[in-house]
């Protein structure tokens, strides 16, 4: 009877395993920073879109209801605040009484929509005229509490070091007509200055 040779064992040697681990490590070192940049950029885009959507809702509700609709910064989803920036959250409400120069939810006024705080590192700051609230009259134009045209620029920005200064921010410009336009500024420092 002929003697058969035993099966030859197959597997990975220690050297092959180490080479595989090194290659994986190099690929991760190259890919992770790029992935972090993609996530940070996505957060800017999402925050920008959320803010613009809230303004579009407020304007369309003002026209549909034939009433003043205001969007203001809010930390609790029920009252307007003047401290901090828009990234802490905001509310959209039917503003039937305007007794002060800043927006306020008064008794009987209905809150149409609420937005919670943005992701960590997001800053949403507006110029003086749009720093605390944006209000739309029944014809869809932007008006301050005294009834004068309201216009200005709001910057949505991410302080993440994973982003380069050319992709860090979006500028939303509000015209007195109520129209919003978005642009990407050329270079914004990591501290997200408005000017």
GIGI-V23056 format. One record per residue. N is the residue number from 1. OMEGA is omega in degrees with one decimal (NA if undefined). BURIAL is b if it has 24 or more other C-alpha atoms within 12 Angstrom, else e. Layout:
((N;OMEGA;BURIAL) (N;OMEGA;BURIAL))
//
This chain:
((1;-178.8;e) (2;177.7;e) (3;179.2;e) (4;176.6;e) (5;178.9;e) (6;178.3;e) (7;177.8;e) (8;-178.9;e) (9;179.5;e) (10;179.6;e) (11;-179.1;e) (12;177.9;e) (13;179.7;e) (14;-179.9;e) (15;178.5;e) (16;178.3;e) (17;180.0;e) (18;177.7;e) (19;178.3;e) (20;178.8;e) (21;179.0;e) (22;179.7;e) (23;177.7;e) (24;178.8;e) (25;179.0;e) (26;179.3;e) (27;177.5;e) (28;179.6;e) (29;178.8;e) (30;-172.3;e) (31;-175.4;e) (32;178.2;e) (33;178.1;e) (34;178.9;e) (35;177.3;e) (36;177.6;e) (37;178.9;b) (38;179.1;e) (39;-179.4;e) (40;178.3;b) (41;177.8;b) (42;178.7;b) (43;176.4;b) (44;-179.1;b) (45;-180.0;b) (46;179.6;e) (47;177.3;b) (48;-178.8;b) (49;177.9;b) (50;-178.7;b) (51;179.4;b) (52;178.5;b) (53;178.2;e) (54;178.8;b) (55;178.6;b) (56;176.2;b) (57;-179.2;b) (58;-179.0;b) (59;-178.7;b) (60;177.1;b) (61;178.1;b) (62;179.8;b) (63;-177.8;e) (64;-177.7;e) (65;-176.1;e) (66;-176.3;e) (67;177.9;b) (68;175.6;b) (69;-176.7;b) (70;173.1;b) (71;179.1;b) (72;175.3;b) (73;179.9;b) (74;177.6;b) (75;-174.9;b) (76;178.6;e) (77;-180.0;b) (78;-176.9;b) (79;177.5;b) (80;174.9;b) (81;177.3;b) (82;178.5;b) (83;176.6;e) (84;179.9;e) (85;-175.1;b) (86;-176.6;b) (87;179.5;b) (88;179.2;b) (89;179.7;b) (90;175.6;b) (91;174.3;b) (92;-177.0;b) (93;175.9;b) (94;-173.2;b) (95;-176.8;b) (96;179.1;b) (97;179.8;e) (98;-173.6;b) (99;-179.9;e) (100;178.9;e) (101;175.7;e) (102;-179.9;b) (103;177.1;b) (104;175.6;b) (105;-179.1;b) (106;180.0;e) (107;177.6;e) (108;179.5;e) (109;-172.8;e) (110;174.3;b) (111;-176.3;b) (112;-175.5;b) (113;177.1;b) (114;174.3;b) (115;179.4;b) (116;-178.6;b) (117;178.1;b) (118;178.8;b) (119;177.0;b) (120;179.4;e) (121;179.3;b) (122;175.2;b) (123;176.3;b) (124;-175.4;b) (125;-179.2;b) (126;172.9;b) (127;-172.2;b) (128;-176.0;e) (129;-178.4;b) (130;-176.9;b) (131;-173.8;b) (132;-178.1;b) (133;170.4;b) (134;-174.7;b) (135;-179.5;b) (136;177.6;b) (137;-174.7;b) (138;179.0;b) (139;176.4;b) (140;177.7;b) (141;179.0;b) (142;-177.1;b) (143;173.4;b) (144;-175.7;b) (145;178.8;b) (146;178.0;e) (147;178.1;e) (148;179.5;e) (149;179.8;e) (150;178.0;b) (151;-179.4;b) (152;-176.0;b) (153;176.3;b) (154;178.5;b) (155;172.8;b) (156;-169.8;b) (157;176.8;b) (158;-178.4;b) (159;-176.0;b) (160;176.2;b) (161;179.2;e) (162;-178.7;b) (163;171.9;b) (164;-172.2;b) (165;179.7;b) (166;-177.2;e) (167;-170.9;b) (168;-168.7;b) (169;170.2;b) (170;176.0;b) (171;176.9;b) (172;179.8;b) (173;177.3;b) (174;175.2;b) (175;178.5;b) (176;178.6;b) (177;-177.6;e) (178;-179.3;b) (179;178.0;b) (180;173.4;b) (181;-179.8;b) (182;177.7;e) (183;176.2;e) (184;179.3;b) (185;-174.4;b) (186;-177.2;e) (187;179.5;e) (188;-178.9;b) (189;-175.7;e) (190;177.7;e) (191;174.2;e) (192;177.8;b) (193;-179.5;b) (194;-177.5;b) (195;NA;e))
//
